């Protein structure tokens, strides 16, 4: 199984979710001044949505910076998005945006820090996803 790459802001919801999965993971730095994270193997991106009612700013700037690097972008295989259902139509919008722009599947969406069922679903789903990816 390959790894997760994730972005988590000060709320730490995404960090808590990724930690609960127990899967190997690398974190995209919050600071735009930090060194750019470089990946060298396939990954699934886990990101929360940071958008208001109009959807602007759904994908965090550090994630855009990370994906604008062609080497990093070449290794993305899928995206998982977190969000808050209180934001209605923009719930997990970052997953839609990244899936479309990077031409990868939107694998799963969860709310806030995810439930135990979300963690189980992601672990099982990723196991099947990576097996299918290796067989392709």
C-alpha positions as CSV (number, residue, x, y, z in Angstrom):
1,X,0.0,0.0,0.0
2,X,1.3,3.4,-0.8
3,X,1.0,6.5,1.3
4,X,-1.2,9.4,2.1
5,X,-0.2,13.1,1.7
6,X,-2.3,15.5,3.7
7,X,-2.8,19.1,4.6
8,X,-4.2,20.1,8.0
9,X,-4.7,23.6,9.3
10,X,-4.8,24.7,12.9
11,X,-8.1,22.9,13.7
12,X,-6.1,19.6,13.2
13,X,-9.2,17.7,12.0
14,X,-7.5,16.3,8.9
15,X,-4.4,15.4,11.0
16,X,-6.6,13.6,13.5
17,X,-8.4,11.7,10.7
18,X,-5.1,10.7,9.0
19,X,-3.6,9.6,12.3
20,X,-6.6,7.4,13.1
21,X,-6.1,5.5,9.8
22,X,-2.7,4.4,10.9
23,X,-1.4,4.6,7.3
24,X,2.0,6.0,6.3
25,X,1.5,9.7,5.7
26,X,3.4,12.9,4.9
27,X,2.1,16.4,5.9
28,X,2.2,19.4,3.6
29,X,3.5,22.3,5.6
30,X,1.0,25.0,6.6
31,X,3.5,27.8,6.0
32,X,4.0,29.0,2.4
33,X,7.6,29.9,3.5
34,X,8.4,26.3,4.5
35,X,10.4,24.1,2.1
36,X,8.2,22.4,-0.5
37,X,7.3,18.8,0.4
38,X,8.7,16.5,-2.4
39,X,7.2,13.1,-2.9
40,X,8.8,10.2,-4.8
41,X,6.1,7.6,-4.8
42,X,2.3,7.4,-5.6
43,X,0.0,8.9,-3.0
44,X,-3.6,9.7,-2.2
45,X,-4.1,13.3,-1.1
46,X,-6.3,14.0,1.9
47,X,-7.5,17.6,2.2
48,X,-10.2,19.6,3.9
49,X,-12.2,22.2,2.1
50,X,-11.7,25.8,3.2
51,X,-14.5,27.6,1.3
52,X,-17.3,30.0,2.2
53,X,-20.6,30.0,0.5
54,X,-19.2,31.0,-2.9
55,X,-16.7,28.2,-3.0
56,X,-13.7,30.5,-3.5
57,X,-10.5,29.3,-1.7
58,X,-11.8,25.7,-1.4
59,X,-8.3,24.3,-2.0
60,X,-5.8,25.6,0.5
61,X,-2.9,27.6,-0.9
62,X,-0.2,25.2,0.4
63,X,-1.9,22.3,-1.4
64,X,-2.0,24.4,-4.6
65,X,1.7,25.1,-4.2
66,X,2.4,21.4,-3.6
67,X,0.4,20.3,-6.7
68,X,1.8,23.0,-8.9
69,X,5.1,21.1,-8.7
70,X,4.9,18.7,-11.7
71,X,7.0,16.0,-9.9
72,X,4.6,15.9,-7.0
73,X,1.5,16.1,-9.3
74,X,2.8,13.1,-11.3
75,X,2.4,10.8,-8.2
76,X,-1.2,11.7,-7.2
77,X,-3.5,8.8,-7.7
78,X,-6.7,9.9,-5.9
79,X,-8.1,12.4,-3.4
80,X,-10.1,12.1,-0.2
81,X,-11.8,15.3,1.1
82,X,-13.0,16.4,4.5
83,X,-15.5,19.2,5.1
84,X,-18.3,20.5,7.2
85,X,-21.9,19.8,6.1
86,X,-22.9,23.2,7.5
87,X,-21.4,24.7,4.3
88,X,-24.0,23.0,2.1
89,X,-23.0,23.0,-1.6
90,X,-19.3,23.6,-0.8
91,X,-19.1,20.5,1.4
92,X,-15.9,18.7,0.4
93,X,-15.6,20.9,-2.7
94,X,-11.7,20.7,-2.6
95,X,-12.0,17.0,-3.5
96,X,-14.1,17.9,-6.6
97,X,-11.7,20.6,-7.7
98,X,-8.5,18.5,-7.2
99,X,-10.1,15.4,-8.8
100,X,-11.0,17.4,-11.9
101,X,-7.8,19.4,-12.2
102,X,-5.5,16.4,-11.6
103,X,-7.7,13.8,-13.5
104,X,-7.8,11.4,-10.5
105,X,-10.7,9.7,-8.7
106,X,-12.5,11.4,-5.8
107,X,-12.3,8.4,-3.5
108,X,-14.1,9.4,-0.3
109,X,-15.6,12.3,1.7
110,X,-15.9,12.7,5.4
111,X,-17.0,15.3,7.9
112,X,-14.7,17.2,10.3
113,X,-12.3,14.6,11.9
114,X,-14.3,11.6,10.5
115,X,-16.0,8.8,12.4
116,X,-14.7,5.4,13.2
117,X,-16.8,4.1,10.3
118,X,-15.1,6.6,8.0
119,X,-11.6,5.4,9.1
120,X,-12.6,1.8,8.4
121,X,-14.1,2.7,5.1
122,X,-11.0,4.6,4.0
123,X,-8.6,1.8,5.2
124,X,-10.6,-0.9,3.4
125,X,-11.2,1.3,0.3
126,X,-7.6,2.2,0.0
127,X,-6.4,-1.4,0.3
128,X,-8.7,-2.3,-2.6
129,X,-7.7,0.9,-4.5
130,X,-4.0,0.2,-4.3
131,X,-4.4,-3.5,-5.2
132,X,-6.3,-2.5,-8.3
133,X,-3.7,0.2,-9.1
134,X,-0.9,-2.4,-8.9
135,X,-2.8,-4.8,-11.1
136,X,-3.4,-2.1,-13.8
